[in-house]
Amino acid sequence: MIAGMPRKPPKGYFVKGHFVAYGSEEDAELKRTAKWDAEQSKTDLKKRSAHLQAVGEQLLSLKASLLQRLALPESLLDAVAEAKRIDDFEGKRRQLQYVGKLMRQLDEAQVSAIEAAVAEQHQGSAAETQRLHEAERWRERLLADDTALEAWREVEPGGDWQRLRALIRQARKDAQTRAAPAPGQAQRQGRAYRELFQHIRAALDARSADAPTAQP
C-alpha cells in the first residue's frame, strides 16, 4: 500500500447498530447461530406437522356425535370419511397424508377442540371399562358369598331381590352341573350367569348417573 493513501474500509454489516466485519469471529458466530435457528425452526415445523397428522388420524375413530359438534370444514370431513372407506394400505396412507395437510389449515382453537373431543371419548371409554370390571367383581362376589347381598343393597336399594336371588341360585346350580371344559377351551357359562351380569351392570349404570359407584 502506498504511504499516505487512506485504508480501504472493511466490508461487513450492522447488527443492532453494531458493525460486524465479514470473516471476523463475531461474523462466524452469528452465522452459526442463524444456521442453528433455521434448523430448529425446520425441526419444530416437522414436529408440528407430525402432531397434526396424528390428531387428524384420530378423527377416524371419533364418535359421530363428537365429530359433528366440532363443526369442521366440509373438505376435512369428506377427507376423513374417504379415509375410513379405503381398505388399501397405500391408498389409505396417501389419504391420511391429505387429512394431515387439511389439518394444517386449521387454527389453534379448532385443533384444541379436536384434541379435547378425543380426550373426552377416551375418558368415556376408560369409564366404560371400569364399570365392566366392577360388574364382574360384583357378580363373582355375589356368587361366592351370601352376605354380599347386604352390601349390594347399598348399590340397588330398590332392586328386584326375588329375581336377583333366583339368578344367583341358578348360576350356582349351573356351575355345579357343568362339565369341565376341554384343554385350551374357555369355560362356557349358563344363561343365569349372563343375566346376573346384565342385572348388575344396569344397576351400576343407573347409580353412576347420580353418584360414584360402590366398590365391592
Helices and strands as residue ranges (DSSP letters): E 12-15, E 18-21, H 25-58, G 59-61, H 64-69, H 74-85, H 89-103, H 108-144, H 148-152, H 161-177, H 191-208
